[in-house]
Amino acid sequence: MLCAISGEAPQQPVASRKSGNVFERRLIETHIAEHHTDPVNGEELHVEDLIELQSPRVVAPRPPHLTSIPSLLRAFQTEWDAVALESFTLKQQLAQTRQELSTALYQNDAATRVIARLALERDHARNALAQITVSAGAGAVGNGEAMEVDGQSLPAELLAKIEETHQHLYSTRKKRPIPDGWATAEDIAAFDVTSTTDALYPGSSAIAINESGEQALFGGVDGVAGVYDISEQKVVQVLKCGTPVTASFWWGSRAVVATAAGVVKIFEDGNEIAELGSHSGPVTSIALHPSGAMLASAGTDKRWFFYDLATFKPVLQIYTEADITCCSFHVDGMMFFTGSSDGHIRVYDVKSGDSMVTLDAQAPVKTIAFSETGVWFAVATRDTSSVSIWDLRKQAVIKVLEVGGPVDSVRFDYTGQFLAAAGPGGVAVQHYTKSSKSWSEPVRKAVAAKAVAWGATASSLVALTPEGALSFLGAA
């Protein structure tokens, strides 16, 4: 009678009711405690299902090979040989595992080196892209030649003019008095819609008022821009741009217009005098340096350019990490700001193009406007109903102004007291009182607008409606 588990004669034999096999009691009870089954046929088995068997107590004789010293030595030798063979097998397996681990580590190191090399090549390619010649395929300069970026430094004459402008503006900015006849908060509180034109240029998204406040420049998706004379209440110049107009501003008496074709056109007396073509996608924003000697353009191709307006040639270009949605020069002319679709405001040194700081606006930036104080700038972002006032010294938001709806355009007046905000929900003006350091809202009108601009002496506002018409707000 042999145990079905150990194969040896059991000391306390028991039989299973399920399979009829004989087991050593301690072995079968241990198996039942762990598995609750018969080890032979797998049926459920309990201790109560075991039948104790009676057998005579017979001492099993020693095997013949363990009855003498030579036999014992032979058994020990066999055991030792088995241990030696097992140890050799383990050493072989360890060496093989080490080899596999070494190969895996080498492959991982090689992959890391390849990734690092590709990242370095990408960075070099970006830097090269910022310095290569821009072919005429993206557009041509006014004289029809291909545009070439002359390195990454501005011409000496332009640098001197920038420095001179900065010194003059910085020394006089804080001492500027409020001009005589400038509108007060009471004047602005009396604003109402005085007149509205017909839809002139459908799809317009930007408007610029000249220094005298008499002419408005804007254009639409049909590739035509116009100069509207406010006093005569009619379009006095029609500017053929060819593709949808995306931005505009005045350069003295000259009209500057950006287009979806990636070019910037300059008009004088209704005639095109220059075309600056650099972008491989639509131009989203343009800005004029305070010196009037340099123009900046930014676009969806993640690049911005500086152009020398004396030669109409690009003098600097920088490749950024995201589509640029808006741009603006600081009022002193030494810093250049860009807002991007990734929610960041990037600040660059105008003279070198080097990045100075990156600010997080938390959402895609739609527009940036500087106060003439030089300390504050206003930012509007997508899908928000507020305007954030940033302090340049602290590089942080110091005030959030709720305007009751999405904001597409913000403009400070010349004195920095009034901030106009426009959007599909209407036009609102925020007033900052320096004596009490507080903000108030003197006026809000339900005039849907894509853009807004201040008239002369802040005595009026010009709102560009989504239909491409102009609404004029002023004292009734």
C-alpha positions as CSV (number, residue, x, y, z in Angstrom):
1,M,0.0,0.0,0.0
2,L,1.7,3.2,-1.2
3,C,0.7,6.9,-0.7
4,A,-0.7,8.4,-4.0
5,I,1.2,11.6,-3.2
6,S,4.6,10.6,-1.9
7,G,4.8,7.1,-3.5
8,E,6.0,5.7,-0.2
9,A,4.4,3.4,2.4
10,P,2.2,5.6,4.6
11,Q,2.6,5.7,8.4
12,Q,-1.0,6.7,8.9
13,P,-2.9,5.5,5.8
14,V,-6.3,6.9,4.9
15,A,-8.4,6.3,1.8
16,S,-10.4,8.8,-0.2
17,R,-14.2,8.2,-0.7
18,K,-14.0,10.1,-4.0
19,S,-11.2,8.3,-5.7
20,G,-10.5,5.3,-3.5
21,N,-6.7,6.1,-3.4
22,V,-4.6,5.7,-0.3
23,F,-2.8,8.7,1.2
24,E,-0.5,9.6,4.0
25,R,-2.9,11.4,6.5
26,R,-0.7,14.5,7.1
27,L,-0.1,15.0,3.4
28,I,-3.7,14.6,2.3
29,E,-4.9,16.9,5.1
30,T,-2.5,19.6,4.1
31,H,-3.6,19.3,0.5
32,I,-7.3,19.5,1.5
33,A,-6.6,22.6,3.7
34,E,-5.1,24.4,0.6
35,H,-7.2,23.1,-2.3
36,H,-10.3,21.3,-0.9
37,T,-10.0,18.7,-3.7
38,D,-8.9,15.1,-4.2
39,P,-5.4,15.3,-5.7
40,V,-6.1,12.4,-8.0
41,N,-9.4,13.3,-9.7
42,G,-9.9,16.9,-8.6
43,E,-13.3,16.3,-7.0
44,E,-14.2,18.3,-3.9
45,L,-12.9,16.5,-0.8
46,H,-13.2,17.2,2.9
47,V,-11.5,15.6,5.9
48,E,-14.7,13.8,6.8
49,D,-14.5,12.0,3.4
50,L,-11.3,10.2,4.5
51,I,-11.5,6.7,5.8
52,E,-8.8,5.6,8.2
53,L,-7.1,2.3,7.2
54,Q,-5.5,-0.2,9.6
55,S,-2.3,-1.9,8.7
56,P,0.3,-3.9,10.6
57,R,3.2,-1.9,12.0
58,V,6.1,-3.2,9.8
59,V,9.4,-1.5,9.9
60,A,10.6,-1.1,6.3
61,P,14.1,-2.4,5.8
62,R,16.8,-0.1,4.5
63,P,17.5,-0.2,0.8
64,P,20.4,-2.5,-0.1
65,H,22.5,0.4,-1.4
66,L,22.4,2.1,2.0
67,T,23.6,-0.9,4.0
68,S,27.4,-0.3,3.6
69,I,29.9,2.5,3.8
70,P,30.9,2.2,0.1
71,S,27.2,2.4,-0.9
72,L,26.7,5.5,1.3
73,L,29.7,7.1,-0.3
74,R,28.4,6.3,-3.8
75,A,25.0,7.9,-2.8
76,F,26.8,11.0,-1.5
77,Q,28.8,11.2,-4.7
78,T,25.7,11.0,-6.8
79,E,24.1,13.8,-4.7
80,W,27.2,16.0,-5.0
81,D,27.3,15.4,-8.8
82,A,23.6,16.5,-9.1
83,V,24.3,19.7,-7.0
84,A,27.4,20.5,-9.1
85,L,25.4,20.1,-12.3
86,E,22.6,22.3,-11.0
87,S,25.1,25.0,-9.9
88,F,26.6,24.9,-13.4
89,T,23.2,25.2,-15.0
90,L,22.4,28.2,-12.8
91,K,25.7,29.9,-13.7
92,Q,24.9,29.4,-17.4
93,Q,21.5,31.0,-17.0
94,L,22.9,33.9,-15.0
95,A,25.5,34.6,-17.7
96,Q,22.8,34.5,-20.4
97,T,20.5,36.9,-18.4
98,R,23.4,39.3,-18.0
99,Q,24.1,39.2,-21.7
100,E,20.5,39.9,-22.5
101,L,20.4,42.8,-20.0
102,S,23.6,44.3,-21.4
103,T,22.1,44.2,-24.9
104,A,18.9,45.8,-23.7
105,L,20.8,48.6,-22.0
106,Y,23.0,49.2,-25.1
107,Q,19.9,49.4,-27.3
108,N,18.3,51.9,-24.8
109,D,21.4,54.0,-24.7
110,A,21.6,54.0,-28.5
111,A,17.9,55.1,-28.8
112,T,18.6,57.9,-26.3
113,R,21.6,59.1,-28.3
114,V,19.5,59.0,-31.5
115,I,16.7,61.1,-29.9
116,A,19.2,63.6,-28.6
117,R,20.8,63.9,-32.0
118,L,17.4,64.4,-33.7
119,A,16.5,67.1,-31.1
120,L,19.8,68.9,-31.8
121,E,19.2,68.7,-35.6
122,R,15.7,70.1,-35.1
123,D,17.1,73.0,-33.1
124,H,19.7,73.7,-35.7
125,A,17.1,73.5,-38.5
126,R,15.0,76.1,-36.6
127,N,17.9,78.4,-36.2
128,A,18.8,78.0,-39.8
129,L,15.2,78.7,-40.8
130,A,15.4,82.0,-38.9
131,Q,18.5,83.0,-40.9
132,I,18.0,81.7,-44.4
133,T,16.9,83.8,-47.4
134,V,13.2,83.9,-47.7
135,S,12.3,83.1,-51.3
136,A,10.0,85.1,-53.5
137,G,7.4,82.3,-53.3
138,A,6.1,83.8,-50.1
139,G,5.9,87.2,-51.7
140,A,8.2,89.9,-53.0
141,V,9.4,93.3,-51.9
142,G,8.1,96.4,-53.6
143,N,10.9,96.3,-56.1
144,G,10.2,92.7,-57.1
145,E,13.4,91.2,-55.7
146,A,13.6,88.2,-53.4
147,M,13.7,89.2,-49.7
148,E,16.8,88.4,-47.7
149,V,17.2,88.7,-43.9
150,D,20.5,90.3,-43.2
151,G,21.5,88.2,-40.2
152,Q,20.1,88.7,-36.8
153,S,21.2,92.3,-36.0
154,L,19.6,95.5,-37.0
155,P,21.5,98.1,-39.1
156,A,23.4,100.6,-37.1
157,E,21.3,103.6,-38.3
158,L,18.1,101.8,-37.2
159,L,19.6,100.9,-33.8
160,A,20.6,104.5,-33.3
161,K,17.1,105.7,-34.1
162,I,15.6,103.1,-31.7
163,E,17.9,104.1,-28.9
164,E,17.2,107.8,-29.5
165,T,13.4,107.3,-29.5
166,H,13.6,105.2,-26.3
167,Q,15.7,107.9,-24.5
168,H,13.2,110.6,-25.5
169,L,10.0,108.7,-24.7
170,Y,11.3,107.3,-21.4
171,S,12.5,110.7,-20.1
172,T,9.2,112.5,-21.0
173,R,6.6,109.8,-20.6
174,K,5.9,110.2,-16.8
175,K,5.8,114.0,-17.1
176,R,3.2,114.2,-19.9
177,P,0.3,116.3,-18.9
178,I,-3.2,115.5,-20.0
179,P,-3.8,117.5,-23.1
180,D,-6.2,120.4,-23.0
181,G,-9.7,119.6,-24.0
182,W,-9.2,115.8,-23.4
183,A,-12.4,113.9,-22.5
184,T,-13.3,113.4,-18.9
185,A,-15.1,110.5,-17.3
186,E,-18.3,112.6,-17.3
187,D,-18.0,113.2,-21.0
188,I,-17.5,109.5,-21.7
189,A,-20.4,108.5,-19.5
190,A,-22.6,110.5,-21.8
191,F,-21.6,108.5,-24.9
192,D,-24.3,107.1,-27.1
193,V,-24.5,105.8,-30.7
194,T,-24.6,108.9,-32.9
195,S,-24.5,107.3,-36.3
196,T,-23.9,104.0,-38.1
197,T,-22.7,103.5,-41.7
198,D,-23.9,100.9,-44.2
199,A,-21.9,97.6,-44.3
200,L,-18.8,98.7,-46.2
201,Y,-16.4,95.8,-46.0
202,P,-17.9,92.6,-44.8
203,G,-15.7,90.4,-42.7
204,S,-13.6,93.2,-41.4
205,S,-11.7,92.4,-38.2
206,A,-9.4,95.4,-37.6
207,I,-9.7,99.2,-37.7
208,A,-7.2,102.1,-37.4
209,I,-7.9,105.8,-36.9
210,N,-5.3,108.3,-38.1
211,E,-3.6,110.8,-35.8
212,S,-6.1,113.6,-36.6
213,G,-9.0,111.3,-35.9
214,E,-10.6,112.1,-39.2
215,Q,-10.0,109.0,-41.2
216,A,-10.7,105.3,-40.5
217,L,-8.8,102.5,-42.3
218,F,-10.2,99.0,-42.5
219,G,-10.8,96.2,-45.1
220,G,-12.8,93.0,-45.6
221,V,-12.6,89.4,-46.8
222,D,-13.2,90.5,-50.4
223,G,-9.6,91.8,-50.6
224,V,-10.5,95.5,-50.6
225,A,-9.6,98.1,-48.0
226,G,-10.9,101.6,-47.7
227,V,-10.2,104.9,-46.1
228,Y,-13.4,106.3,-44.6
229,D,-13.5,110.1,-44.0
230,I,-15.5,110.6,-40.8
231,S,-16.4,114.2,-41.3
232,E,-17.5,113.7,-44.9
233,Q,-19.1,110.3,-44.1
234,K,-17.9,108.5,-47.1
235,V,-15.1,106.3,-48.5
236,V,-12.4,108.6,-50.0
237,Q,-9.9,105.9,-51.0
238,V,-10.3,102.3,-52.2
239,L,-7.2,100.1,-51.7
240,K,-6.9,96.9,-53.7
241,C,-5.2,94.2,-51.6
242,G,-6.1,91.1,-53.6
243,T,-6.7,88.8,-50.6
244,P,-8.7,89.2,-47.3
245,V,-7.5,92.0,-45.1
246,T,-6.4,90.9,-41.6
247,A,-4.9,94.0,-40.0
248,S,-4.2,97.7,-40.6
249,F,-2.6,100.8,-39.1
250,W,-1.5,104.3,-40.1
251,W,2.1,105.2,-40.8
252,G,1.8,108.9,-40.8
253,S,-0.4,109.6,-43.8
254,R,0.3,106.2,-45.4
255,A,-2.1,103.3,-45.0
256,V,-0.5,99.9,-44.1
257,V,-2.6,96.8,-44.6
258,A,-1.8,93.1,-43.9
259,T,-3.4,90.3,-45.8
260,A,-4.2,86.6,-45.6
261,A,-1.6,86.0,-48.4
262,G,1.2,86.7,-46.0
263,V,2.1,90.1,-47.4
264,V,1.9,93.6,-46.0
265,K,1.0,96.4,-48.4
266,I,1.8,100.1,-48.0
267,F,-0.4,102.7,-49.7
268,E,0.1,106.5,-50.2
269,D,-2.7,108.6,-51.6
270,G,-4.5,105.4,-52.6
271,N,-1.5,104.0,-54.6
272,E,0.5,101.0,-53.5
273,I,4.1,102.0,-52.9
274,A,5.5,98.8,-51.4
275,E,4.7,95.2,-50.7
276,L,6.5,93.4,-47.9
277,G,6.2,89.6,-48.4
278,S,7.7,87.2,-45.9
279,H,5.1,84.9,-44.3
280,S,4.2,81.5,-45.6
281,G,0.7,81.9,-44.0
282,P,-1.7,84.7,-43.2
283,V,-0.4,87.8,-41.4
284,T,-2.4,88.1,-38.2
285,S,-1.0,91.3,-36.7
286,I,1.2,94.3,-37.6
287,A,2.7,97.0,-35.5
288,L,4.6,100.3,-36.0
289,H,7.6,101.1,-33.9
290,P,7.3,104.4,-31.9
291,S,10.1,105.8,-34.0
292,G,8.1,105.3,-37.2
293,A,11.2,103.7,-38.7
294,M,10.4,100.1,-38.4
295,L,7.4,97.8,-39.0
296,A,6.7,94.4,-37.4
297,S,4.5,91.7,-38.8
298,A,3.5,88.3,-37.2
299,G,1.6,85.4,-38.6
300,T,0.3,81.9,-38.4
301,D,3.6,80.5,-39.7
302,K,5.0,81.1,-36.1
303,R,7.3,83.8,-37.3
304,W,7.6,87.6,-36.8
305,F,9.6,90.0,-38.9
306,F,11.0,93.5,-38.5
307,Y,11.2,95.7,-41.7
308,D,13.2,98.8,-42.2
309,L,10.8,101.3,-43.6
310,A,13.6,103.3,-45.2
311,T,14.4,100.4,-47.5
312,F,11.2,98.2,-47.2
313,K,13.4,95.2,-46.5
314,P,13.3,92.7,-43.6
315,V,16.1,93.1,-41.1
316,L,15.2,90.5,-38.5
317,Q,13.0,87.5,-38.2
318,I,12.4,85.1,-35.3
319,Y,10.8,81.7,-35.4
320,T,8.5,81.0,-32.3
321,E,6.9,77.9,-30.8
322,A,3.2,78.7,-31.7
323,D,1.0,80.6,-34.1
324,I,1.2,84.3,-33.3
325,T,-2.2,85.9,-32.9
326,C,-1.2,89.5,-32.1
327,C,1.8,91.7,-31.6
328,S,2.7,95.1,-30.2
329,F,5.7,97.3,-29.5
330,H,6.1,98.7,-26.0
331,V,5.5,102.4,-25.9
332,D,9.2,103.1,-25.4
333,G,10.2,100.9,-28.3
334,M,12.7,98.7,-26.6
335,M,10.5,95.6,-26.2
336,F,8.3,93.6,-28.6
337,F,5.4,91.6,-27.4
338,T,3.6,88.7,-29.2
339,G,0.5,86.8,-28.1
340,S,0.1,83.2,-29.2
341,S,-2.5,80.5,-29.6
342,D,-0.7,78.4,-26.9
343,G,-1.7,81.0,-24.3
344,H,1.7,82.6,-23.9
345,I,2.9,86.2,-24.2
346,R,6.5,86.3,-25.3
347,V,8.7,89.4,-24.8
348,Y,11.7,90.1,-27.0
349,D,14.5,92.6,-27.1
350,V,13.9,94.8,-30.1
351,K,17.6,95.4,-30.9
352,S,18.6,91.8,-30.9
353,G,15.5,89.7,-31.1
354,D,16.5,87.8,-28.0
355,S,13.8,86.4,-25.8
356,M,13.5,88.2,-22.5
357,V,10.6,86.6,-20.7
358,T,7.5,84.4,-21.4
359,L,4.3,85.2,-19.6
360,D,1.4,82.7,-19.2
361,A,-2.0,84.2,-20.1
362,Q,-3.8,80.8,-19.4
363,A,-5.7,80.9,-22.7
364,P,-5.1,81.8,-26.4
365,V,-4.3,85.5,-26.6
366,K,-6.5,87.6,-28.8
367,T,-5.2,91.1,-28.4
368,I,-2.6,93.2,-26.4
369,A,-2.8,97.0,-25.8
370,F,-0.3,99.2,-24.0
371,S,-1.0,102.1,-21.7
372,E,1.0,105.2,-22.5
373,T,2.3,105.1,-18.9
374,G,4.6,102.3,-20.1
375,V,3.9,100.2,-17.0
376,W,0.6,98.5,-17.8
377,F,-0.8,96.6,-20.7
378,A,-4.2,95.0,-21.2
379,V,-4.7,91.5,-22.5
380,A,-7.9,89.8,-23.8
381,T,-8.0,86.0,-24.3
382,R,-10.3,83.7,-26.1
383,D,-13.6,82.5,-24.4
384,T,-13.3,84.9,-21.5
385,S,-15.5,87.9,-20.6
386,S,-12.8,89.9,-18.9
387,V,-9.7,92.0,-19.6
388,S,-6.5,91.4,-17.6
389,I,-4.4,94.3,-16.6
390,W,-0.7,93.3,-16.4
391,D,2.0,95.2,-14.6
392,L,5.2,95.0,-16.6
393,R,7.4,95.5,-13.5
394,K,5.8,92.6,-11.6
395,Q,5.2,90.5,-14.7
396,A,1.8,89.6,-13.2
397,V,-1.9,90.4,-13.5
398,I,-2.9,93.2,-11.1
399,K,-6.5,93.6,-12.1
400,V,-9.2,91.6,-13.9
401,L,-12.0,93.8,-15.4
402,E,-15.3,92.1,-16.2
403,V,-16.9,93.5,-19.3
404,G,-19.9,91.2,-19.6
405,G,-19.0,89.2,-22.7
406,P,-16.2,88.0,-25.0
407,V,-13.6,90.6,-25.9
408,D,-12.1,90.9,-29.4
409,S,-10.4,94.3,-29.1
410,V,-9.0,96.6,-26.4
411,R,-7.5,100.1,-26.7
412,F,-6.1,102.5,-24.2
413,D,-6.5,106.2,-24.9
414,Y,-3.4,108.4,-25.1
415,T,-3.6,109.4,-21.4
416,G,-3.9,105.8,-20.1
417,Q,-7.0,106.7,-18.1
418,F,-9.6,105.0,-20.3
419,L,-9.6,101.4,-21.7
420,A,-12.1,100.6,-24.4
421,A,-13.1,96.9,-24.9
422,A,-15.3,95.6,-27.7
423,G,-16.8,92.3,-28.5
424,P,-20.0,90.6,-29.8
425,G,-21.8,91.6,-26.6
426,G,-21.1,95.4,-26.9
427,V,-18.6,98.2,-26.2
428,A,-17.5,99.2,-22.7
429,V,-15.1,101.8,-21.3
430,Q,-13.2,101.2,-18.1
431,H,-11.8,104.3,-16.2
432,Y,-8.9,104.3,-13.9
433,T,-8.8,107.0,-11.2
434,K,-5.2,107.5,-10.1
435,S,-6.1,109.3,-6.9
436,S,-8.2,106.5,-5.5
437,K,-6.4,103.7,-7.5
438,S,-9.7,102.3,-8.5
439,W,-11.5,101.2,-11.7
440,S,-15.0,102.1,-12.8
441,E,-17.2,101.6,-15.9
442,P,-18.6,105.0,-17.1
443,V,-20.3,103.5,-20.1
444,R,-21.4,100.3,-21.7
445,K,-23.4,100.1,-25.0
446,A,-24.9,97.0,-26.7
447,V,-23.1,97.6,-29.9
448,A,-21.6,94.4,-31.3
449,A,-18.1,95.1,-32.5
450,K,-15.1,93.3,-33.9
451,A,-12.7,96.2,-33.1
452,V,-12.8,99.6,-31.5
453,A,-10.6,102.7,-31.8
454,W,-10.5,106.1,-30.0
455,G,-11.3,109.3,-31.9
456,A,-9.5,112.6,-31.4
457,T,-9.1,113.7,-27.8
458,A,-11.0,110.6,-26.7
459,S,-14.2,112.5,-27.4
460,S,-15.6,109.6,-29.5
461,L,-15.3,105.9,-30.2
462,V,-15.4,104.1,-33.5
463,A,-16.6,100.6,-33.4
464,L,-16.3,98.1,-36.3
465,T,-19.3,95.9,-36.5
466,P,-19.3,92.2,-37.5
467,E,-21.1,93.3,-40.7
468,G,-18.3,95.6,-41.8
469,A,-20.0,98.8,-40.8
470,L,-18.8,101.6,-38.5
471,S,-20.7,102.8,-35.5
472,F,-19.8,106.1,-33.9
473,L,-20.2,106.7,-30.2
474,G,-20.0,110.1,-28.7
475,A,-21.8,112.8,-26.7
476,A,-25.3,113.1,-28.0
